[in-house]
């Protein structure tokens, strides 16, 4: 699979994540709306920063890679719209989990 170049370059240990669309729940013909988004966001990492410098430890490279599926906290990532697409951006240290397939 050819790696696609993303137009935004995150700095330090920032990651840019494309949120995954989660299907609405249906009970018969009734659609249950997602009211009060209180669940964690799932997404695909599309771009990563190089890492960060930590005093006394030196350079810490970013662990996540583009294409990784991750779970994000309900608060902490910033919504970003770029060329009509929605993304989330935040520090790698805020990511809750990487989903291993």
N, C-alpha and C positions, 0 to 999 in steps of 0.2 A: 504494500500500500504506500503510495507516494505521500510524503508529509507536505501538508499545505502551509504556506507562509501566511501567518496572521499579521494584519497591518498594525496592531498595537503592540508595543514592547513594554512589558511590565518591568519595573525597577526593583532592585533589592530582592526580597523573597516574596514579592507579590505574585498572585496567580489570577488568571482570568478564566472564568468558568462559564460555559454555555449551559443554562438550566435545561433539564430534561422535562418535557411535557408529561404530566401525569394525568392519566385518563380520569374523567369524571365518573363517580360511582353511579350505577343505575340499579334500581330495584323495580323490575318489570319495565314499564314505560316511563317511570318517574326518574328524573335526573336529580341527584343530590348535589347541590352546589358546594364548592369548597369555601365555606364561610369562616372568616377569622383564621387565616393561614397560621396555624400553630404547629405545623410539622416541619421537620428539617427538609432542606432543599437538596435534591440530587442533581448532579451535573457532570459534564465532560470538560476536563481541563483543555483549553485551547492554546494557552500561552503561559510561560513561566519566566520569572526573573532569574538572574544568575545565582543569587544567594545573598548572604549578609555577613558582615563582619561582627564578631562578638568579642568584646574585650576579654583578654586572658585566654581565649580559645583560638582566635584567628578566624579564617574564612570558613563559613559553613555553607556548602552548596545546597541548592534546592533539591529536595527528594522527589517531588512529584514530576511527572513528565506529561507532555501533551498527549491526549488520548485516554488518560486515566479517568475512571469514573469515581467520583467522590461524593461524600455526604457533607453538607455545610450546615453550620448552626442557623437557628432562626433569626439571630441578630449578629451583626459583625461584618458582613460583606456589603459592599456598596453596589447599588444597581447602576448599570452603565448601558447606555444605548449608543450603538455605533452602526451607521449605515442601515438603519431600520431594524437591526437585530438587538435583542436583549441579552446582556451578559451580567455577571457578578464579578467583582474584583475585591480582593482582600489579601491579607498576609497568609502565607502557607501555614503558619503556626495555629491559625484559627480553624483549619480543616479538621473535621471530627474523625473521618475515616476514609480510607481508600477501599473501594470494592474490588475484591479479587475474584476473577471469573475462572 
